[in-house]
Amino acid sequence: MQIHHLSPDYAVSPQISPEDVAAIVQAGFAGVICNRPDTEVPHALRADALRHAVEAAGLRFEELPLTHQTMTSDNIAKQVELAKACNGPVLAYCASGTRCSVVWAISQVGHMSVDDILQKARSAGYNLEGLRPTLSSMAQSAEI
């Protein structure tokens, strides 16, 4: 399992397994957010299996399956609320961590500069430069 920190309270990872939960607990996370639809994974890695393992370890488990089509402003806001509900550092996962990074990046518009958002993502191993026009447009709209 690879954990990539985007902020002190938000990290992302490629797909996790129930065997990774002990390391997630040891890393100090309060919760896990699954952003990967069950249709993309085998039964053993579906959200219910991971929910059971995560909750059995005493952590909060949230589920918000995301695709490019469902990366809406409502779902961005929901991800922020789910992260807050964990009351501590959260690990979000999907296939590679990219969707989780994108949802984080969009949620940071208005709180950080576009350059800083992209730099944080790049430092964590995610090149979101293709998202720059969207982030810049959102930042301009937020200034109005």
C-alpha positions as CSV (number, residue, x, y, z in Angstrom):
1,M,0.0,0.0,0.0
2,Q,1.3,3.4,-0.9
3,I,0.1,6.5,1.0
4,H,0.4,9.9,-0.5
5,H,-0.2,12.9,1.7
6,L,-1.8,15.9,0.1
7,S,-2.3,17.7,3.5
8,P,-1.8,16.8,7.1
9,D,-5.4,15.6,7.3
10,Y,-5.9,14.1,3.8
11,A,-4.0,11.4,2.1
12,V,-4.7,9.2,-0.9
13,S,-3.9,5.7,-2.0
14,P,-4.4,3.2,-4.7
15,Q,-6.7,0.3,-3.9
16,I,-6.4,-1.0,-0.4
17,S,-7.1,-4.5,0.9
18,P,-8.3,-5.7,4.3
19,E,-4.7,-6.7,5.0
20,D,-3.7,-3.1,4.8
21,V,-6.0,-2.0,7.6
22,A,-3.4,-2.5,10.4
23,A,-1.0,-0.3,8.6
24,I,-3.7,2.4,8.1
25,V,-4.4,2.3,11.8
26,Q,-0.7,2.5,12.7
27,A,-0.3,5.5,10.3
28,G,-2.8,7.4,12.5
29,F,-5.8,7.7,10.2
30,A,-9.2,8.2,11.8
31,G,-11.1,7.2,8.7
32,V,-11.1,5.8,5.2
33,I,-13.1,7.0,2.3
34,C,-13.7,4.6,-0.6
35,N,-14.0,6.5,-3.9
36,R,-13.9,3.4,-6.1
37,P,-17.1,1.9,-7.5
38,D,-17.6,-1.8,-6.7
39,T,-18.0,-2.6,-10.4
40,E,-14.2,-2.0,-10.8
41,V,-13.0,-4.5,-8.3
42,P,-13.2,-8.2,-7.4
43,H,-15.6,-9.2,-4.6
44,A,-12.9,-9.4,-2.0
45,L,-12.0,-5.7,-2.5
46,R,-15.5,-4.3,-2.6
47,A,-16.6,-1.6,-0.2
48,D,-18.5,-3.9,2.1
49,A,-15.5,-6.1,2.7
50,L,-13.3,-3.1,3.4
51,R,-15.9,-1.5,5.6
52,H,-16.0,-4.6,7.8
53,A,-12.2,-4.6,8.2
54,V,-11.9,-0.8,8.7
55,E,-14.7,-0.6,11.2
56,A,-13.5,-3.7,13.1
57,A,-10.3,-1.8,13.6
58,G,-12.2,1.1,15.1
59,L,-11.9,3.5,12.2
60,R,-14.7,5.3,10.4
61,F,-15.5,4.1,6.8
62,E,-17.2,6.2,4.3
63,E,-18.2,5.4,0.7
64,L,-18.5,7.8,-2.2
65,P,-17.9,6.0,-5.5
66,L,-16.6,8.4,-8.1
67,T,-16.2,8.3,-11.8
68,H,-15.4,11.1,-14.3
69,Q,-19.2,11.5,-14.8
70,T,-20.0,11.7,-11.1
71,M,-17.2,14.2,-10.2
72,T,-19.9,16.9,-9.6
73,S,-19.9,19.9,-7.3
74,D,-22.4,18.0,-5.0
75,N,-20.0,15.1,-4.8
76,I,-17.0,17.3,-4.2
77,A,-18.9,18.9,-1.3
78,K,-20.0,15.5,0.0
79,Q,-16.3,14.3,0.0
80,V,-15.4,17.3,2.1
81,E,-18.2,16.5,4.6
82,L,-17.2,12.8,4.7
83,A,-13.6,13.8,5.5
84,K,-14.7,16.1,8.3
85,A,-17.0,13.5,9.7
86,C,-13.9,11.3,10.3
87,N,-12.8,13.7,13.0
88,G,-9.1,13.3,12.1
89,P,-6.8,12.3,9.3
90,V,-8.5,10.5,6.4
91,L,-7.2,8.1,3.8
92,A,-9.2,8.2,0.5
93,Y,-8.6,5.5,-2.0
94,C,-9.6,4.5,-5.6
95,A,-7.8,2.6,-8.3
96,S,-4.6,4.7,-8.4
97,G,-5.4,7.6,-6.0
98,T,-5.9,10.0,-8.9
99,R,-9.7,10.4,-8.5
100,C,-9.2,11.0,-4.8
101,S,-6.5,13.6,-5.6
102,V,-8.8,15.3,-8.2
103,V,-11.7,15.6,-5.7
104,W,-9.2,17.1,-3.1
105,A,-7.8,19.5,-5.7
106,I,-11.2,20.8,-6.7
107,S,-12.2,21.1,-3.0
108,Q,-9.2,23.4,-2.3
109,V,-10.1,26.1,-4.9
110,G,-10.7,29.2,-2.9
111,H,-8.5,28.0,0.0
112,M,-5.2,27.6,-1.9
113,S,-3.8,29.0,-5.1
114,V,-4.1,26.9,-8.2
115,D,-0.2,26.7,-8.3
116,D,-0.1,25.5,-4.7
117,I,-2.8,22.9,-5.3
118,L,-1.0,21.5,-8.3
119,Q,2.3,21.5,-6.5
120,K,0.9,19.6,-3.5
121,A,-0.5,17.0,-5.8
122,R,2.7,16.8,-7.8
123,S,4.7,16.4,-4.5
124,A,2.4,13.5,-3.6
125,G,3.1,11.8,-7.0
126,Y,0.0,13.0,-8.9
127,N,0.4,15.2,-12.0
128,L,-2.9,17.1,-12.2
129,E,-1.6,19.8,-14.6
130,G,-4.4,18.9,-17.0
131,L,-6.8,20.1,-14.4
132,R,-5.3,23.6,-14.3
133,P,-7.8,25.2,-16.7
134,T,-10.7,23.9,-14.6
135,L,-9.2,24.9,-11.3
136,S,-8.3,28.4,-12.7
137,S,-11.8,28.9,-14.0
138,M,-13.3,27.8,-10.7
139,A,-10.9,30.2,-8.9
140,Q,-11.9,33.1,-11.1
141,S,-15.6,32.3,-10.4
142,A,-14.9,32.2,-6.7
143,E,-13.4,35.7,-6.8
144,I,-16.5,37.3,-8.3
